[in-house]
Amino acid sequence: MIEIEAGGRKAQCQAGLTGAIAWASVAPCLAAEPFGRSVCITPQLMYKLGQAASEFCNNQNHGKQKCVGNEGFIACVYNKWTVQQLCGVGTRCQSHPASNRHVICGCKIKYFIFVILFFGVSMIVFINLQTSKDIVCNFFLRTISNTNHSQWRKNRLVIVPAVHNEIDWHKPTTWPQWLRNGLDLFNSSLSRSYDVYLYQRLDPYSKSPFNWPYCKNVHEEAGVYLKFIYDFYYDLPDKMLFVHAKPQQHSLYPIEAAQCIRNDVYYASVNNIWFGKRPWIAANPDPIDNITLMYKCAKRILSFFGIDGEAQLNPTDLKQKDMSIYSTMCCAQFYVRKERIHHYTYGQWSAAYNASLEPYCTSPLDRERPGLPGVKSFGSSFEFLWHIILGLEAPDMPEPRAKTTSDLCHLFRSSCFGTLCNAMVNGIRRSST
């Protein structure tokens, strides 16, 4: 990720913080203005930033600085490449990166205007509009991904936990062993079986002890899952496991189960609790049409992915729509491969992520109060939609049964510790015969 800082203001594409960046496709936009007021981002500069940021930025090279062509330099700060200095038009600035005092990152005087044809259309787009911001971020992410270098180790599982106050951020040595095993801070072994990408949801400035990437605290685990996909869509790990802060609450061995999944499987829940034949109806209907808010929110979420929510959720065309049913594994802990996430476009995932930052899903009545009891339509809807969106299953998916196509042994290897093949699934009513 690249974070651009100008005059004390930050503009981070993936985080949606804007206001300090302008996109230039023809003229040099506002780069002649003082650097503290505006940063001119040209396609050439994006390309150079992408090249400079292609190296790993992790705890091991924290503080390292690299040149960005002749325009300035970037620094690795808490797993994120941050632009430390860029030169304005008609200025000279020379800087020695602290990690290499023999290198001079110097700006050259530019007396001519670069003329860029972008998709055959000449335009200047400012990031004060959401659509414009997504165009820039999309281009930015593609530039970085086109360097053919990933920050993730090939075929290694990456765990993304949704953590809030479940750990003592001031005492990392007290963190659960499964969490520490996947972090460079505790385990520098190159042969470890998985990595952990940890977000914190307490301090947007990521100051110690919360010096980890920040994710806004919204919509339970769904907020973190969407944030990761949004941040890394163009550089996803090969295999991912999205879990809660206490993953063993819904499965005895969720991490081990994920490592037992067959190579030809693209999505699977790692929980062994079944939610079967449940209606969408709940205790919070919209008084306007008497339809449950969660059902209406689920429809909206599916629309982000090009799915007709009404046809998908109510295939039998019930008059009382929210009496239609869903069946799935409880509770939003799942394994997924990057190919399945790429089944949808970056724009589609961006729409879902940006919606997660809105104050409510479909009505002020389902306004969430993070960390407090109450309506949680957005997060709850996603919990019962992941098997549709990523599993490509029907809402009422078949329950796991041995020696049928729903047998979990089709997803998990049998001779593997923690496998769900032949495991007991709670919540399924078995016949007495």
N, C-alpha and C positions, 0 to 999 in steps of 0.2 A: 504494500500500500504506500502511496505517496501522500504526504501532508504538506501543503504549501502554507508558509507563514509570512505575512507581510505586515510590517509596522505593528506587531503585537496581535494582529488578527489572523485567525487560522481558517483555511478553506480546505476541507477534507472531502474529496469526492464521495467516497463510500459512506461517510458518516452523514452526508447531506448538509454539512455546514457550508454555507456559501456567502458571497458578498465581497470577496477580495479578488476574485478571478474573472477575467474576461477572455473570451474565445475569439481569435482572429483568424479568418480564412483569406482575407484580401489585404487589408491595410494593417499597419502595426498597432491597431486598436489604441489603447490608452497608455502604452508603455512609456510615452514621453512624460507622463505624470510622475510625481514623486512616488518612489517605491512603496511608501507606506499607505498610499491610497488605492493602488491598483497593481495587479500583476498581469502582464500580457502573456497569454499562453498560446503560442503558435504551434502548428503541427511539428515544425522542426524541433522546438524545445521539448514537446511531448516525447518525440522519438529519443532525444538525448537523455531525458529523464528516465525513460523506459530502459535504455541501455545501462545507465548508471545504477538503476535499482534492480538489475537482474540478479545481483549477488544476494546470498542469504543475508537477512537482517535478523539476528537472534541474540541471545544473551552473550554468546561468545565473542561477537564483534560489536557489542554495544559501544557507541561512541566513535566508531570508525567513520571517516569522511572520505568522499569521492568527488572527483571533478564531474561537472555536467558540461561537457564541451568547453567552450570559453566563457560560458555565461555565469558560472558560480560553482557551488558545491552543495552536496547533500550529506546528511549524517544519519547513521543508524541509531535511533533512539527508541528503546523499549519495543523491539521487534517491528519497527516502522521506519521506513526511509523518510526523513524530513528535510525539506529544502531549507538550508540555513542562510544562503545568500544568493541573490540573483542581481544582475546589473541592469540598470535602466538604459534607455537609448541615449547615446551621446556621452556616456560616462566611462571612466576607467576604474575598475576595481580589481585588486589582486589579493588573493588569500592563500595562505599555506594551510592545507588540511592538517589537523593535529596528528593524524595517523601517518602522515608522510610529509615531513617538513621540506623535502627536496622538490615537491611538486608545487607548481604555481597554477592556480585556477584563475586565469585572467580574462577579463572581458575585452573584446576588441571593439573599436568604434565602428558603428554601422551607419553609413551615409546613404544607403539605398533601401528601397522597400521591396520585401519579398512578396511576389505575387503567387498565390496558391489557388489552384483550381480544385475545389473539394466537391466530388461527385458532380462536377460541371456546374455547380451553383455557387455564386459569390454571395457571401453573407457575413455579417457580424452578429454573433449571438452572445448575449450576456446571460450569466447564470442566475439572474433574478427570477427566471421562470423554471418550473420543475422540469418541463420537457427539455429545455435547453441544457439543464444540468445533466440529465440522463444521457444526452448526446455526447457531452464532453466526457463524462465518466466512462461511457461505453468505449469511446475512442481511446481514452487513457488506458483502460484495462486491456484492450486489445493490443495496444502498443507494447505494454509490459509483457503480455503473454506471448507475443510474437518473437520474443528473444529466445524461445525454445529452452528456457531454463526454469525449472519449478523449484520452489522452496521446500517441497515435500519429497521425502524419500519414496522411491518407486515401490508400489504395492504394499507400503506399510500403512496399517490402520491408523487413522487420526480420530481421536475421541474429542467431541465437542460437548462439554458439560454445561448445563444451565445452572450456574451457581450464583447465589445472592449472599445471604447471611448465614448459610449453612456451615461455613468454615470461619475460623478466626484468622482474618487477613493479617493481623499483627503477629501471628505465631505460625509461620508456614510449616514448622517442624511438627505441628499437631495435625496437619492435613491428612486425610485418609491415604493409605499406602497406594491404592490404585491411582490416585491423582498424582502423587509425587513420582511414581514410577514413570510417568509419561512426560515429565517436565525436565528440561535441561538444568534447571536450578538444582535438582536433586539427583538426576540420573543422566550422566553424560555418555553413557554407553551407546556406541553406534549400532549395536546389535539388539537393542531393546525391541520388544514385540509391537509396541505402539507408541504414538506420540499423543500429547494432549494439547489442544489449543484452548487456552483459558481466557474467558472474558470476565471482567468485573462490572458490576452494575450499580456502583456506589459513587464514583467520582469521575465526572466527565473530563477532568484534567489529568487523570491517571497519576496523581501524586502518591508518593509512598505513604502507606503500604499498599495502595491500590495501583501500583505501577504495572498494570496489565491493560491490554486493549479494552476500551470501554464499549459497553452496549447498554442502551437505555433500558431501564427496568420496566418493561411492559409485557403483558400477555404471557406470563409464566414462561415455560420453556420455548414456546413458539417464537418469542421475540429474539432469543439467542440463536435458534436454528436459522431463522430468516436472515439475521445479521451476518452469520458466517457465509451463507450462500451468496448473499449480496456482496460481501467483501471479496470473496475468492472465486466468483463464478468462472473467470477466465484462467484461474490457476487452482483448481480443486485437487485435493488428494485423490488418489485412485479409489480408496475405500474410506468411508466415514462411519462413525458410530455416534449418534446423537442421543444423549442421556440426560437424566435429571442429576441434581446435586447428590442425591443418595440413590444411585441406580439399583442397589440390591433390594429396594423396597418392593419392586414389581417383578423381580426375577433373581434367583439365587446367584447365578453366574453370568450376568449380561455381557461382560467384557470377554470372558472365555467363549460364550456362545457366539459372539460376533466373529471370533477367529475360527469357529467351526463351520462357518457358512460356505457352501460349495462355490467354486469359482465361477459357475455360470449363472449365479443368482445376483440380481441387481437391487433387490429390496427385500428386507425381511424384518419383522419385529423380533426383538430379543427378549420380550416378556412372555411369561407363560400364564397370563390371566386373560380370560376370554369374556368379552362383552357381547352377548348375543341377543338379537331380536329386541333392540331398544328403540322406542319411538323418539323422534326429535322433540316432541312436546315437552315443555318444562313449565316451571312456575312463573315465568316472566314473559307473558304474551304482550305483543304490541296492542294497545287498546284501540288503535285505528282499525286493524283488520283481524285482531285476535290470533295472529300467527306468532308462534314462539320466536323471540328475537334471535336465538341461536340458529334456528332454521334459516332465517332471512340472512344472517351473517354468513352461514355456510354457503348459501347460494352466491353471495357476493364474492367470497373467496374463490370459489370454483371459476367464476367468470374471469378472474385474472389470468387463468391458465387456458382460456378458450373453451371452457366446459360449460355446457348448458345446465345450470344448476337445477332447474325445475325438472328437466328430463332425467338427470342423473339421480337426484334424491327422491323423486316421486315417480318412479317408472310405471306404477300401476294407476297413476292419475287419480289418487284419492282426493275427495272433495276437501277433507280436512288435511291439508298438505303435510303438516308437521306430525301427523300420525304415521307417516311412512317410517320405515325402520332402517337401522344400520346395525351391522355386526362387524366386530373387529377385535384385534388384540388390544387390551388396555395397555398402555397409558403413555403413548408417544415416546417410546424408546426404540430406536430402529437403526439398522444397518442399511447403507445405501452406497452404490457406486456412482462415480461422477457421470458416467454415461446416462444414468437415469435422471439425474438432475439436469443434464444438458438436453433431455427430451423436451424441455421448455426453454424459451429464449431468456436472455438476460433482461429484456424488457418486461417479460411476464413476472419473473422473480422480483424485479424492481418494483413493480406495481404492488405486489403482495407486501414487500418490505415497507414501502412508503405508507401503505394503508395501516401497517402496524404502529406507525408513529402518529396516526390521527387520534383524536380524543375518543372517538367511538366508532363502531363498525357500521351500523345502519340507522341508529336512532340515539338521541341523547339519553334515552332510557337505559342503554347498555354501556354507558360511560364507565370505564373500569377505574377502580382506585387501587393501584398496585400495592400489594402487600396487605390489603384489607379485605374482609369478607364482602361479598356482593356479586353482581353480575359480571361474568367473564366470558362474554359471547365469542370474542375473537380467538382467544387461546383455547377455549373448550371446543370450538368448531374445528380448529386445526387438529386437535387431538383425535377427532373422529373422521378426519379427511385425509390424513397422510397415506392411508392404505389405498385411497382413490387416486390421489395426485401422484404419488411415487410408486405405489404398488400396482397401479392400473387395474385395480379390482373394482367390483361392483360395491355399492354402499353396504349391502347385505351380503358380505362375502361368506363363503361356506366355512363352517367350523372345521378345525383340524380333526381328521379321522384317519386312523391307521389303514394302510393299504387302499387308499383312495387318492385322487389327485390333490386333495388338500392335506395329505400326510406331511407332517413337518420334516420327515426324512427326505423329502424332495428338496428341502432347503438346507438342511444341516447334515454334515457327515456324521456317521454313527459312531465311529471309533475316535472320539475326541472328547476331552474333558470339558464339561459345561454344555455339551450339545443339547438341543431341544428335540433331537430325533428320539422318539419313544419316551419323551418326558411327559409327566403328568401335567395337563393343562387345567388350571382351576377355573371353575365357572361353567363347565360343560356338564350337562345332565346326561349321565350314562344310563343306558337301558339295563334292566335287571337280568337280561339274558346274556 
